[in-house]
């Protein structure tokens, strides 16, 4: 297969489309990454140009091709307690304040949203941090919503089953 060329104008079209559909900002520095990752789709499915693939994605009424595109360009870097200072802040500052406020209102609901949760390590880290901070969780109705644009990684998140090497570095 000859070298695929991603013109600046084509990259801008992809970039604008992805931003409009899901809010991901593909700045110019991501052009080579997009080219490489979409190249895999091209080889598997015999697309001849980025323009051809763009037209295909935009005209796919099922939305499945957009999902495949997003799965291809997403970087799903995650691990348990990534950005540990955020979890420390949750346990020592945010959660005590939220809980005190909730108790004074007679409200025992705690809701958290892990947006861009990837394969779920962040959402499970939130659950672990809450458990460590609260201790007796029976008094609280706790829900954690974990979402991601990539359906591929969400299947891992929903099972909550991880390889041993993923949990070896947990504190």
Residue pairs with C-beta under 8 A, 6 or more apart in sequence:
1 42
1 43
4 35
4 39
4 42
4 49
4 50
5 50
6 31
6 34
6 35
6 38
6 50
7 50
8 31
10 50
10 51
10 54
11 26
11 28
11 31
11 34
11 35
11 50
13 54
14 26
14 34
14 50
14 54
15 25
15 26
15 27
15 30
15 34
17 54
17 57
17 58
18 24
18 26
18 69
18 70
18 73
19 25
19 26
21 66
22 70
22 149
24 70
24 73
24 74
24 149
26 34
26 73
30 73
33 73
34 73
35 50
37 72
37 73
38 50
38 53
38 69
38 72
38 73
40 72
41 47
41 53
41 68
41 69
41 72
42 48
42 53
47 53
47 56
56 65
57 65
57 66
57 69
60 66
67 151
70 149
70 150
71 150
71 151
71 152
74 148
74 149
74 150
74 153
76 118
76 119
76 148
76 150
76 153
77 118
78 117
78 118
78 119
78 120
78 121
78 122
79 121
79 166
79 169
80 121
80 124
80 125
80 128
80 166
80 167
80 169
80 170
81 87
81 125
81 128
81 170
81 171
82 121
82 122
82 125
84 171
87 125
87 126
87 129
90 126
90 129
90 130
90 133
91 129
91 130
91 132
91 133
92 133
95 129
95 130
95 133
95 134
96 133
98 110
99 110
99 134
99 140
102 108
102 109
102 110
108 139
108 140
108 141
109 140
109 141
109 143
110 130
110 140
110 141
110 142
110 143
111 142
111 143
111 144
111 145
112 126
112 130
112 142
112 143
112 144
112 145
113 144
113 145
113 146
113 147
114 122
114 123
114 126
114 144
114 145
114 146
114 147
115 147
115 148
116 147
116 148
116 149
117 123
117 146
117 147
117 148
117 153
117 154
117 157
118 148
118 150
118 153
118 157
119 153
119 154
119 156
119 157
119 162
120 146
120 153
120 154
120 156
120 157
120 158
120 160
121 162
121 166
122 146
123 144
123 146
123 157
124 160
126 144
127 142
127 144
130 137
130 142
131 137
134 140
146 154
146 157
147 154
148 154
148 157
156 162
